[in-house]
């Protein structure tokens, strides 16, 4: 994956309220080695260090409960730099940009997270 250039927003995934990955764009495979057939329908465990999972899921639940309002107020750019677990068991620093998608009634439906390598 050395020399890989993936534009921000071209590599993204979609996660539902139940923390299940609903969509995995092919560019995510270029960044992580995980292909959609292995990831879609599962939770985020394949991407999160085991020691960080409890913190991730607690934060995810808290953020989802308020529609990510507090998280976006704290971090208006909605950007996080995190280590992501790749298929080869290596961790790569990726910058995640978070966007939310609302239903016509205004309730949060899905979270769209786009990824890029940290320079």
ROVEXLO-428120 format. One record per atom (N, C-alpha, C, O): residue in one letter; x, y, z. Coordinates in steps of 0.1 Angstrom, whole numbers, plus 2048, in hexadecimal, padded with zeros to 3 digits. Layout:
AXYZ;...
//
This chain:
X8087F4800;X800800800;X80980D800;X804818801;X81580B7FF;X81E8167FF;X81C81E7F2;X81A8197E8;X81C82B7F4;X81A8347E8;X80C8357E4;X80983C7DA;X8038307EC;X7F58307E9;X7EF83E7EA;X7F28457F4;X7E88437E0;X7E28507E1;X7D384E7DF;X7CE84A7D5;X7CB8507EA;X7BD84F7E9;X7B785D7EE;X7BA8617F9;X7AF8637E5;X7AA8707E9;X7A086F7F4;X7988657F5;X79F8797FD;X795879808;X788879801;X78687F7F7;X77F872807;X771870802;X76F8657F8;X7648627F4;X77A8607F2;X7798567E8;X7798487EF;X77383E7EA;X77F8487FB;X77F83B803;X77683E80F;X779846818;X76B83780E;X761839819;X75982C81C;X759823814;X75382D828;X74A82282D;X73E828832;X73E834836;X733821833;X727825839;X72381B844;X72480F843;X721821850;X71D81985C;X70F81D861;X70C829861;X708813864;X6FA815869;X6FA816878;X70481587F;X6EE81987D;X6EC81C88C;X6F1810894;X6F681289F;X6EF80488F;X6F37F8897;X7027F5896;X7077EA89A;X70A7FE890;X7187FD88F;X71C7F3884;X7277EE885;X7137F087B;X7167E6871;X71A7EE864;X7147F8860;X7257E985E;X7297F0851;X7207EC846;X71E7E0843;X71A7F6840;X7107F4835;X7167F5827;X7117EF81E;X7217FD826;X7277FF819;X73680181B;X73A807825;X73E7FC812;X74C7FC812;X7517FF804;X7517F67FC;X75680B802;X75A80E7F4;X7688077F1;X7708057FA;X76A8047E5;X7767FD7E1;X7838047E5;X78D7FD7E8;X7838117E5;X78F8197E9;X7938157F8;X79E8177FC;X789811800;X78C80D80E;X79580080E;X79E7FF816;X7937F8804;X79B7EC803;X7A97F07FF;X7B37EA804;X7AB7FA7F7;X7B87FF7F4;X7C0804800;X7CC803801;X7B880A809;X7BE810816;X7C1805820;X7CB806827;X7B87FB821;X7B87F282D;X7BB7E4829;X7BF7DC832;X7B97E081D;X7BA7D2819;X7AE7CA81B;X7AD7BF816;X7A47CF822;X7977C8824;X78E7CB818;X78D7D6814;X7887C0813;X77F7C2808;X7717C280D;X76E7BD818;X7687C7805;X75A7C9809;X7537BD80E;X74C7BC817;X7567B2807;X7507A580A;X7537A0818;X74B79981E;X75F7A481D;X7637A182B;X75E7AA835;X75D7A7841;X75A7B6831;X7577C183B;X7487C483C;X7437C6847;X7427C6831;X7337CA831;X72B7BF838;X72C7B3836;X7237C4841;X71A7BC849;X7207B9857;X7197B3860;X72D7BC859;X7337BA866;X7357C886D;X7327D2868;X73A7C7879;X73C7D3881;X74A7D887E;X7517D4875;X74E7E2886;X75B7E9884;X7677E288A;X7727E7889;X7657D7890;X7707D0897;X77C7CD88E;X7877CE893;X77A7CA882;X7857C7879;X78E7D3877;X79A7D2874;X7897DF87A;X7917EC878;X7967F2885;X79F7FB884;X7917ED890;X7957F489D;X79D7EB8A5;X79B7DF8A7;X7A87F18AB;X7B17EA8B4;X7A97E48BF;X7A07EB8C5;X7AB7D88C3;X7A37D28CE;X7A37DA8DB;X7997DB8E2;X7AE7E08DE;X7AF7E98EA;X7A67F58E9;X7A47FC8F3;X7A37F98DD;X79B8068DB;X78C8048D8;X78580D8D7;X7887F78D7;X77A7F58D3;X7707FA8DD;X7668008D9;X7727F78EA;X7687FC8F4;X76780B8F3;X75C8108F3;X7728128F2;X7718208F1;X76A8258E5;X76282E8E5;X76D81E8DA;X7678228CD;X7588208CE;X7508298CA;X7548148D2;X7458118D2;X73E81A8DC;X73281E8DA;X74481D8E7;X73E8268F1;X73C8348EB;X73183A8EC;X7478398E5;X7468468DE;X73C8468D2;X7358508D0;X73C83B8CB;X73383A8BF;X72483B8C4;X71C8428BE;X7218338CF;X7138338D4;X7108418D9;X7058468D7;X7198488E1;X7168558E6;X71485F8DA;X70B8678DB;X71C85E8D0;X71B8678C5;X70E8658BD;X70786E8B9;X70B8588BB;X6FF8558B4;X6F28598BB;X6E985E8B5;X6F38588C8;X6E785C8D0;X6E386B8CE;X6D786E8CF;X6EC8738CC;X6E98828CA;X6EB8868BB;X6EC8928B8;X6EB87C8B2;X6ED87F8A4;X6FA8858A0;X6FB88C896;X7048828A8;X7128878A6;X7138968A8;X71D89C8A4;X70989C8AE;X7098AB8B1;X7158AF8BA;X71C8B88B6;X7168A88C5;X7218AC8CF;X72E8A98C9;X7388B18CA;X73089E8C2;X73C89B8BB;X7408A58B1;X74C8A98B0;X7368AA8A9;X7398B489F;X73C8C28A5;X7438CA89F;X7358C58B0;X7388D28B7;X7468D28BD;X74D8DC8BC;X74A8C68C2;X7588C58C7;X7628C58BC;X76D8CB8BE;X75F8C08B1;X7688BE8A6;X7618C2899;X75D8BA891;X75F8D0897;X7578D488B;X75B8CF87E;X7538CE875;X7688CC87C;X76C8C786F;X7698B886E;X76B8B3863;X7658B2879;X7618A4879;X76C89B873;X76A89286B;X77989E877;X784896872;X78B89087E;X78D896889;X78E88387D;X79587C887;X7A1875881;X7A0870876;X7AD875888;X7B886D883;X7B986188C;X7BB862898;X7B8855886;X7B884988E;X7C083E888;X7C383E87C;X7C5834890;X7CB82888B;X7C081F886;X7B781C88E;X7C181A87A;X7B8810875;X7BE803872;X7C980286C;X7B87F9877;X7BE7EB876;X7BB7E6867;X7B07E5863;X7C67E2861;X7C47DE853;X7C57CE853;X7C77C885D;X7C17C9847;X7C07BA846;X7CD7B3849;X7CD7A884E;X7D97BA846;X7E67B4849;X7EA7B5858;X7F57B385C;X7E07BA860;X7E27BC86F;X7EA7C8872;X7ED7CA87E;X7EF7CF868;X7F67DC86B;X7EC7E786E;X7E07E686A;X7F07F1874;X7E87FD877;X7ED80886F;X7F980B86F;X7E480F868;X7E881A860;X7E0827865;X7D5826868;X7E7832865;X7E183E869;X7D884485E;X7DD847853;X7CB845861;X7C284A857;X7BA85685D;X7B8856869;X7B785F855;X7AF86A858;X7A1867854;X79E864848;X79886885E;X78A86585B;X78287285B;X78387A865;X77A874851;X77187F851;X76387A852;X75F87184B;X75B87F85C;X74E87985F;X743882859;X74388E85B;X73987C853;X72D88284E;X72187A853;X72286E853;X716881855;X70A87A859;X6FF87B84E;X6FF885847;X6F787284D;X6EC872843;X6DF87184B;X6DD867853;X6D687A849;X6C987A850;X6BE875848;X6BE87683B;X6B387084E;X6A786C847;X69F879844;X6A3883849;X69487783D;X68C88283A;X685888846;X681894846;X684880851;X67F88585D;X68988B866;X686891871;X69688B861;X6A0892869;X6A888A872;X6B188E87A;X6A587D873;X6AC87487C;X6B886E875;X6B986C869;X6C386B87D;X6CF866877;X6CD858872;X6C884F879;X6D1856866;X6D084985F;X6DD84185F;X6DE836864;X6E7848859;X6F4841858;X6FF84B85A;X6FE857859;X70B84585D;X71784D85E;X72084A852;X72283E84F;X72585484B;X72E852840;X73C857844;X73D862848;X74584E844;X753851848;X75C85083C;X75D845837;X76385A838;X76D85982D;X77B859833;X77D85F83E;X78485282D;X791850832;X79C854828;X79A85481C;X7A785882E;X7B385C826;X7BF85982E;X7BF85A83B;X7CA855828;X7D785382F;X7DB860835;X7DA86A82F;X7E185F841;X7E786B847;X7F586C842;X7FD863842;X7F887883D;X80587A837;X810879842;X81C87B83E;
//
